[in-house]
Amino acid sequence: MATSDYPRRGNAFSRACARGFLKLIGWKVVSPLPALPKAVIIGGPHTSNWDGIVTLAAMMQLGLDAHVMIKDSAFKGPLGSLLRWMGALPIDRNKAGGVVEQTVAQFNGAEQLFMVVAPEGTRGGATQWKTGFHRIAHQAGVPIIVATADYRKKEIDFPLVLEPGDDLDADLATIFSTYALVHPRHPDKLSAPLKALREKQR
């Protein structure tokens, strides 16, 4: 049966531990996660390893059962069980159809699924964004949730839920404008689209 809530994992203890960790380092989650059964969630700006640490803690506090796609060769041996427990799903990069189609198939076969994608791909100033996240969301018919980590305010937020349309450039412009308002840990390492937009707004 369909549900209007987001997929969950963990318990009160794990949520409290994550909330305590974020409080210890001065961070907080300032908005509820949209109650959706399926979504692609993207995070940024990505300029530091701390981005992942803060994001994982926020997801644990929220009790979110989120997944990432990892190449299937990493699942061989005992590491495979650990990766699955952590929410990783195997992807065969050599399989016909590619990563986008396999991820869409995961969405189509699930009642609830949140997939986390890092469109910048690197914390070292990517020249452009990878747009697979948009194709996945568009083909699967699921929304894109924009997650932000603002280092000036020390806040994790979900300021935008975007229904992906046929106009990729228009959707990217909306997403970029949202991230341009966020203060990263290392502004000099911003991806080129965000850096250009921030400089234009000065």
C-alpha positions as CSV (number, residue, x, y, z in Angstrom):
1,M,0.0,0.0,0.0
2,A,1.3,3.4,-0.9
3,T,2.5,5.7,1.9
4,S,2.8,9.5,2.2
5,D,5.8,9.3,4.6
6,Y,9.4,9.1,3.7
7,P,11.3,5.7,4.2
8,R,12.6,5.4,7.7
9,R,15.3,3.5,9.6
10,G,16.8,3.6,13.0
11,N,15.1,4.3,16.4
12,A,14.8,7.0,19.0
13,F,18.3,6.2,20.4
14,S,20.1,6.6,17.0
15,R,18.2,9.8,16.3
16,A,19.1,11.2,19.7
17,C,22.8,10.3,19.2
18,A,22.8,12.1,15.8
19,R,21.0,15.1,17.2
20,G,23.5,15.2,20.1
21,F,26.5,15.0,17.7
22,L,25.2,17.9,15.5
23,K,24.5,20.0,18.6
24,L,28.1,19.2,19.8
25,I,29.6,20.7,16.6
26,G,27.1,23.5,16.5
27,W,24.8,22.3,13.7
28,K,21.1,21.8,13.5
29,V,18.4,20.7,11.1
30,V,16.1,23.6,10.6
31,S,13.3,22.1,8.5
32,P,11.4,18.8,8.3
33,L,12.2,16.4,5.5
34,P,9.3,16.4,2.9
35,A,7.0,13.5,3.6
36,L,7.3,11.8,0.2
37,P,7.5,8.0,-0.5
38,K,10.1,8.4,-3.3
39,A,12.6,11.1,-4.2
40,V,16.0,11.9,-5.5
41,I,17.8,14.0,-2.9
42,I,20.8,16.1,-3.9
43,G,23.2,17.9,-1.5
44,G,25.5,20.8,-1.8
45,P,27.5,22.9,-2.2
46,H,30.2,20.2,-1.9
47,T,33.5,21.7,-0.9
48,S,34.6,19.7,2.1
49,N,34.7,16.1,3.5
50,W,32.7,17.6,6.4
51,D,29.7,17.9,4.0
52,G,29.3,14.1,4.1
53,I,29.7,13.9,7.8
54,V,27.1,16.6,8.6
55,T,24.7,15.1,6.0
56,L,25.0,11.6,7.3
57,A,24.3,12.8,10.9
58,A,21.3,14.8,9.7
59,M,19.9,11.8,7.9
60,M,20.3,9.7,11.0
61,Q,18.6,12.4,13.1
62,L,15.7,12.4,10.7
63,G,15.6,8.6,10.7
64,L,15.8,8.6,6.9
65,D,16.5,5.3,5.1
66,A,18.4,6.7,2.1
67,H,20.4,4.8,-0.6
68,V,23.3,5.4,-2.9
69,M,24.3,3.5,-6.0
70,I,27.8,1.9,-5.9
71,K,29.5,-0.3,-8.5
72,D,28.6,-3.9,-8.0
73,S,32.2,-5.1,-7.8
74,A,32.4,-3.4,-4.4
75,F,29.8,-5.9,-3.0
76,K,32.1,-8.9,-3.3
77,G,33.0,-10.7,0.0
78,P,32.0,-9.5,3.5
79,L,32.1,-5.9,2.5
80,G,28.9,-6.4,0.5
81,S,26.8,-7.1,3.5
82,L,28.1,-4.0,5.3
83,L,27.4,-1.8,2.2
84,R,23.9,-3.1,1.9
85,W,23.3,-2.4,5.6
86,M,24.5,1.1,5.1
87,G,22.0,1.6,2.3
88,A,24.2,1.0,-0.8
89,L,22.6,-0.6,-3.9
90,P,24.7,-2.3,-6.6
91,I,25.0,-0.9,-10.1
92,D,26.6,-2.6,-13.1
93,R,28.3,0.1,-15.1
94,N,28.9,-2.4,-17.9
95,K,25.3,-3.4,-18.3
96,A,23.3,-2.2,-21.3
97,G,21.1,0.8,-20.3
98,G,23.6,2.3,-17.9
99,V,23.3,3.8,-14.4
100,V,20.3,6.0,-15.1
101,E,18.1,3.2,-16.4
102,Q,19.1,0.8,-13.6
103,T,18.4,3.4,-11.0
104,V,15.0,4.2,-12.6
105,A,14.3,0.4,-12.4
106,Q,15.1,0.5,-8.7
107,F,12.5,3.3,-8.2
108,N,9.9,1.5,-10.3
109,G,10.3,-1.7,-8.3
110,A,10.0,0.0,-4.9
111,E,7.1,1.3,-2.8
112,Q,9.4,3.7,-1.0
113,L,12.9,4.8,-2.0
114,F,15.1,7.9,-1.4
115,M,18.2,7.9,-3.6
116,V,21.1,10.3,-2.7
117,V,23.1,11.7,-5.6
118,A,26.1,14.0,-5.6
119,P,25.7,16.0,-8.8
120,E,29.0,18.0,-8.4
121,G,30.9,14.7,-8.2
122,T,33.9,16.2,-6.4
123,R,34.6,18.7,-3.6
124,G,37.4,20.3,-5.7
125,G,35.6,22.8,-7.9
126,A,33.9,20.7,-10.6
127,T,33.7,22.5,-14.0
128,Q,30.1,21.3,-14.5
129,W,27.4,19.2,-12.8
130,K,26.6,15.7,-13.7
131,T,22.9,15.7,-14.8
132,G,22.1,12.0,-14.3
133,F,20.1,12.9,-11.1
134,H,17.7,14.9,-13.2
135,R,17.2,12.2,-15.8
136,I,16.7,9.6,-13.1
137,A,14.0,11.7,-11.4
138,H,12.3,12.7,-14.6
139,Q,12.1,9.2,-16.0
140,A,11.1,7.7,-12.6
141,G,8.5,10.4,-12.1
142,V,9.8,11.4,-8.7
143,P,10.6,14.8,-7.2
144,I,14.1,16.2,-6.6
145,I,14.7,17.4,-3.0
146,V,17.5,20.0,-2.6
147,A,19.4,19.6,0.6
148,T,21.7,22.4,1.8
149,A,24.5,22.7,4.4
150,D,25.2,26.3,5.3
151,Y,28.5,26.7,7.1
152,R,27.9,30.3,8.2
153,K,24.6,29.5,9.8
154,K,25.5,25.9,10.6
155,E,22.1,24.7,9.4
156,I,20.9,21.8,7.3
157,D,17.8,22.7,5.3
158,F,15.6,21.4,2.5
159,P,14.6,24.6,0.8
160,L,13.3,23.2,-2.5
161,V,11.3,20.3,-3.8
162,L,11.4,20.3,-7.6
163,E,9.2,18.3,-10.0
164,P,11.6,17.8,-12.9
165,G,10.3,18.9,-16.3
166,D,11.5,18.6,-19.9
167,D,13.6,21.8,-19.7
168,L,16.8,20.7,-18.0
169,D,18.5,24.1,-18.2
170,A,15.5,25.8,-16.5
171,D,15.5,23.2,-13.7
172,L,19.2,23.5,-13.2
173,A,18.9,27.3,-13.0
174,T,16.3,27.0,-10.3
175,I,18.6,24.6,-8.4
176,F,21.7,26.7,-8.8
177,S,19.8,29.8,-7.6
178,T,18.9,27.9,-4.4
179,Y,22.5,26.8,-3.7
180,A,23.9,30.3,-4.5
181,L,22.3,31.5,-1.3
182,V,24.2,28.9,0.8
183,H,27.6,29.6,2.3
184,P,30.0,26.6,1.8
185,R,32.9,25.7,3.9
186,H,35.4,26.6,1.2
187,P,34.0,29.1,-1.3
188,D,37.1,28.9,-3.5
189,K,36.2,25.2,-4.2
190,L,32.7,25.9,-5.4
191,S,31.7,24.2,-8.7
192,A,31.9,26.5,-11.7
193,P,28.2,27.1,-12.2
194,L,27.7,28.1,-8.5
195,K,30.8,30.2,-8.4
196,A,29.7,32.1,-11.6
197,L,26.3,32.7,-10.2
198,R,27.6,34.0,-6.8
199,E,30.0,36.4,-8.5
200,K,27.2,37.7,-10.7
201,Q,25.1,38.4,-7.7
202,R,27.8,40.5,-6.0
